[in-house]
Amino acid sequence: MSKQSDSDQEMPLVSHLTELRARLLRSVIAILLLFAGLFYFSQDIYTLVAAPLRAYLPAGATMIATGVASPFLTPFKLTMMVALFLSMPVILHQVWGFIAPGLYKHERRVAIPLLISSILLFYGGMAFAYFVVFPIMFGFFASVTPEGVAMMTDIGQYLDFVLSLFFAFGVAFEIPVATFLLVWIGVVDIATLRKSRPYVVVGCFAVGMVLTPPDVLSQTLLAVPMWLLFEAGLLFGGLIKRRDEHQQEADALAEEAEAEAATQATEEQGDQPPTSQP
């Protein structure tokens, strides 16, 4: 009996681990397939990523490679990261498939839009960094270059710089999702978050200072969108919370009506005279 109970308890864990391994393998395969398809264009991808800086280089200046293997390894690394970023929908789909069976139906209805919005917001943060932040930042750096100093950036250092900014802005744009989740699961309420707004603004600048390079411009360009996205999360969290409260009130009224109807039916049955037996 003890051996049978032990095996019954271990089987669910083994099955979960097997499913987790299968989903991890699918995610890795998706990344490798994307990488294999993009590797031929690795040089073009790096040229595209380096375009915001190259547009502000002085006439005749170029980017340089100080490492022996940098001309090969840097585009290789960038292509791998691009494959990882592009495979995020597949990875998150595998995560969703793993956790979805443990969710209630109403939780699934909320989780699916959150999953889609988190993907779109992450890509939106990266696009904001590339199209808005990079031109402003590199134009500023080029304008403050001391006289007699040639601006010739190493390709490896540039890649590390932009990848950190891509990741920072992608994560920062997830603030509405995080705020909504905190409100939805009841960790904090809307009133508390609104009262904490000054601390949130200071925290946004502190996070911008940690996640971005040590310059005021990039910190501000990250902190301000973070604060605006926090306000957006408050707005949507408040709307969903009010809708849930109205739904709970409607359910309570329906339950009361059903209870009253059942009580009246019972009273009417009690008031009826007993039928005479023949």
C-alpha positions as CSV (number, residue, x, y, z in Angstrom):
1,M,0.0,0.0,0.0
2,S,2.8,2.4,0.9
3,K,4.6,1.7,-2.4
4,Q,1.5,2.3,-4.4
5,S,0.7,5.6,-2.7
6,D,4.3,6.8,-3.2
7,S,4.1,6.0,-6.9
8,D,0.8,7.8,-7.2
9,Q,2.3,10.9,-5.6
10,E,5.4,10.8,-7.8
11,M,3.6,10.4,-11.2
12,P,2.1,13.9,-11.4
13,L,5.5,15.4,-10.6
14,V,7.2,13.2,-13.2
15,S,4.6,14.1,-15.8
16,H,5.0,17.8,-15.1
17,L,8.7,17.6,-15.4
18,T,8.4,15.7,-18.7
19,E,6.0,18.3,-20.0
20,L,8.4,21.1,-18.8
21,R,11.3,19.5,-20.6
22,A,9.3,19.1,-23.8
23,R,8.3,22.7,-23.8
24,L,11.8,23.9,-23.1
25,L,13.1,21.8,-26.0
26,R,10.4,23.4,-28.3
27,S,11.5,26.9,-27.2
28,V,15.2,26.1,-27.8
29,I,14.4,24.5,-31.2
30,A,12.4,27.7,-32.2
31,I,15.4,29.9,-31.2
32,L,17.8,27.7,-33.2
33,L,15.6,27.6,-36.3
34,L,15.3,31.4,-36.3
35,F,19.0,31.7,-35.7
36,A,19.8,29.4,-38.6
37,G,17.5,31.4,-40.9
38,L,19.0,34.8,-39.8
39,F,22.6,33.9,-39.7
40,Y,23.2,34.5,-43.4
41,F,22.0,38.1,-42.9
42,S,24.0,38.7,-39.7
43,Q,26.1,41.4,-41.3
44,D,23.1,43.2,-42.6
45,I,21.4,42.9,-39.2
46,Y,24.3,44.5,-37.5
47,T,24.4,47.3,-40.1
48,L,20.7,48.0,-39.4
49,V,21.2,48.1,-35.7
50,A,24.3,50.3,-36.0
51,A,22.5,52.8,-38.3
52,P,21.4,55.2,-35.5
53,L,25.0,55.7,-34.5
54,R,26.5,55.7,-38.0
55,A,24.2,58.5,-39.0
56,Y,25.9,60.8,-36.4
57,L,29.5,59.8,-37.0
58,P,31.8,62.6,-38.4
59,A,32.6,62.6,-42.1
60,G,35.2,59.9,-42.8
61,A,34.8,58.2,-39.4
62,T,33.8,54.6,-39.1
63,M,33.2,52.0,-36.4
64,I,36.1,49.9,-35.4
65,A,36.8,46.3,-34.2
66,T,39.4,46.1,-31.5
67,G,39.2,42.4,-31.0
68,V,40.7,39.8,-33.3
69,A,37.4,37.8,-33.7
70,S,35.0,40.8,-33.2
71,P,34.1,41.1,-36.9
72,F,32.6,37.6,-36.7
73,L,31.6,37.2,-33.1
74,T,29.7,40.5,-32.7
75,P,27.3,39.9,-35.6
76,F,27.0,36.3,-34.4
77,K,26.0,37.4,-30.9
78,L,23.5,40.0,-32.3
79,T,21.9,37.4,-34.5
80,M,21.4,35.1,-31.6
81,M,19.8,37.8,-29.5
82,V,17.5,38.8,-32.4
83,A,16.5,35.1,-32.7
84,L,15.8,35.1,-29.0
85,F,13.7,38.3,-29.1
86,L,11.7,37.1,-32.2
87,S,11.0,33.8,-30.6
88,M,9.5,35.3,-27.5
89,P,5.9,34.6,-28.7
90,V,6.8,30.9,-29.0
91,I,8.5,30.9,-25.6
92,L,5.6,32.6,-23.9
93,H,3.1,30.3,-25.7
94,Q,5.0,27.4,-24.2
95,V,4.9,29.0,-20.8
96,W,1.2,29.6,-21.2
97,G,0.6,26.0,-22.2
98,F,2.4,24.8,-19.1
99,I,0.5,27.0,-16.6
100,A,-2.9,27.2,-18.2
101,P,-4.3,23.9,-16.9
102,G,-3.8,25.2,-13.3
103,L,-5.9,28.3,-13.9
104,Y,-9.6,28.9,-13.4
105,K,-11.7,29.9,-16.4
106,H,-12.0,33.6,-15.4
107,E,-8.3,33.7,-14.8
108,R,-7.7,32.4,-18.3
109,R,-9.9,35.1,-19.8
110,V,-7.6,37.8,-18.2
111,A,-4.3,35.9,-18.7
112,I,-4.6,35.7,-22.5
113,P,-4.9,39.4,-23.1
114,L,-2.1,40.0,-20.6
115,L,0.1,37.5,-22.4
116,I,-0.5,39.2,-25.8
117,S,-0.1,42.7,-24.4
118,S,3.1,41.8,-22.6
119,I,4.6,40.7,-26.0
120,L,3.5,43.8,-27.8
121,L,4.7,46.1,-25.0
122,F,8.1,44.5,-25.0
123,Y,8.5,44.9,-28.7
124,G,7.1,48.4,-28.4
125,G,9.8,49.3,-25.8
126,M,12.5,48.1,-28.1
127,A,11.0,50.1,-31.0
128,F,10.8,53.2,-28.9
129,A,14.5,52.8,-28.0
130,Y,15.5,52.3,-31.6
131,F,13.5,55.0,-33.3
132,V,13.2,57.6,-30.5
133,V,15.9,57.2,-27.9
134,F,18.9,56.2,-30.1
135,P,18.8,59.2,-32.5
136,I,18.5,61.6,-29.7
137,M,21.1,60.0,-27.5
138,F,23.7,59.5,-30.3
139,G,23.1,62.9,-31.7
140,F,23.8,64.3,-28.2
141,F,26.9,62.2,-27.8
142,A,28.3,63.4,-31.1
143,S,27.6,67.0,-30.3
144,V,29.5,66.9,-27.1
145,T,32.6,65.1,-28.4
146,P,35.6,67.2,-27.4
147,E,37.6,68.9,-30.1
148,G,40.5,66.8,-31.3
149,V,38.8,63.5,-30.3
150,A,37.8,61.2,-33.1
151,M,34.5,59.4,-32.5
152,M,35.2,55.8,-33.5
153,T,33.1,53.3,-31.5
154,D,34.1,49.7,-31.1
155,I,31.4,47.4,-32.6
156,G,31.5,45.0,-29.5
157,Q,31.0,47.9,-27.0
158,Y,28.3,49.4,-29.2
159,L,26.4,46.0,-29.3
160,D,26.6,45.6,-25.5
161,F,25.4,49.2,-25.1
162,V,22.3,48.9,-27.4
163,L,21.4,45.4,-26.1
164,S,21.3,46.7,-22.5
165,L,19.0,49.6,-23.7
166,F,16.8,47.3,-25.7
167,F,16.3,45.0,-22.7
168,A,15.8,48.0,-20.3
169,F,13.1,49.6,-22.4
170,G,11.4,46.3,-23.2
171,V,11.2,45.5,-19.5
172,A,10.2,49.1,-18.6
173,F,7.3,48.9,-21.0
174,E,5.9,46.0,-19.1
175,I,4.9,48.3,-16.2
176,P,1.2,48.4,-17.2
177,V,1.0,44.7,-17.0
178,A,2.7,44.5,-13.6
179,T,0.5,47.3,-12.2
180,F,-2.6,45.6,-13.5
181,L,-1.6,42.3,-12.0
182,L,-0.9,43.9,-8.6
183,V,-4.3,45.4,-8.6
184,W,-6.2,42.4,-10.0
185,I,-4.8,39.9,-7.6
186,G,-5.4,42.2,-4.6
187,V,-1.8,42.9,-3.5
188,V,-2.4,46.6,-3.5
189,D,-5.4,48.8,-4.3
190,I,-5.8,51.8,-6.6
191,A,-5.9,54.3,-3.8
192,T,-2.6,53.1,-2.3
193,L,-0.9,53.3,-5.7
194,R,-2.2,56.8,-6.3
195,K,-0.9,57.9,-2.9
196,S,2.4,56.3,-3.7
197,R,2.8,58.2,-7.0
198,P,5.6,60.5,-5.8
199,Y,7.6,57.5,-4.7
200,V,6.9,55.8,-8.0
201,V,8.3,58.7,-9.9
202,V,11.5,58.7,-7.9
203,G,11.7,54.9,-8.3
204,C,11.4,55.3,-12.1
205,F,14.4,57.6,-12.2
206,A,16.3,55.3,-9.9
207,V,15.6,52.3,-12.2
208,G,16.5,54.4,-15.2
209,M,19.8,55.2,-13.5
210,V,20.5,51.5,-12.9
211,L,19.4,50.1,-16.2
212,T,20.7,52.7,-18.6
213,P,24.2,54.1,-19.3
214,P,25.5,56.8,-16.9
215,D,24.0,59.8,-18.6
216,V,21.1,62.0,-17.6
217,L,19.5,61.9,-21.1
218,S,19.0,58.2,-21.4
219,Q,17.9,58.0,-17.8
220,T,15.2,60.6,-18.4
221,L,14.1,59.0,-21.7
222,L,13.5,55.7,-19.8
223,A,12.0,57.2,-16.5
224,V,9.4,59.4,-18.2
225,P,7.8,56.6,-20.3
226,M,7.9,54.3,-17.2
227,W,5.9,56.8,-15.2
228,L,3.4,57.3,-18.1
229,L,3.0,53.5,-18.4
230,F,2.4,53.3,-14.6
231,E,-0.4,55.7,-15.0
232,A,-1.8,53.6,-17.9
233,G,-1.6,50.6,-15.6
234,L,-3.5,52.4,-12.9
235,L,-6.2,53.4,-15.4
236,F,-6.8,49.9,-16.8
237,G,-6.5,48.4,-13.3
238,G,-9.2,50.7,-12.0
239,L,-11.5,49.9,-14.9
240,I,-11.1,46.2,-14.4
241,K,-11.5,46.5,-10.6
242,R,-14.8,48.5,-11.0
243,R,-16.1,45.9,-13.5
244,D,-15.3,43.1,-11.1
245,E,-17.0,44.9,-8.3
246,H,-20.1,45.5,-10.4
247,Q,-20.1,41.8,-11.4
248,Q,-19.8,40.7,-7.8
249,E,-22.7,43.0,-6.9
250,A,-24.8,41.6,-9.7
251,D,-23.9,38.0,-8.6
252,A,-24.9,38.9,-5.0
253,L,-28.2,40.4,-6.1
254,A,-28.9,37.3,-8.2
255,E,-28.1,35.0,-5.3
256,E,-30.4,37.1,-3.0
257,A,-33.2,36.9,-5.6
258,E,-32.8,33.2,-5.9
259,A,-32.9,32.8,-2.2
260,E,-36.0,34.9,-1.8
261,A,-37.7,33.0,-4.6
262,A,-36.8,29.7,-2.9
263,T,-38.1,31.0,0.4
264,Q,-41.4,32.1,-1.1
265,A,-41.9,28.8,-2.8
266,T,-41.3,27.0,0.4
267,E,-43.8,29.3,2.2
268,E,-46.4,28.8,-0.5
269,Q,-46.1,25.0,-0.2
270,G,-46.5,25.3,3.6
271,D,-49.7,27.4,3.2
272,Q,-51.4,24.9,0.9
273,P,-54.0,22.7,2.8
274,P,-53.1,19.0,3.0
275,T,-54.8,16.8,0.5
276,S,-57.4,14.5,2.0
277,Q,-56.7,10.8,1.8
278,P,-59.5,8.6,0.3
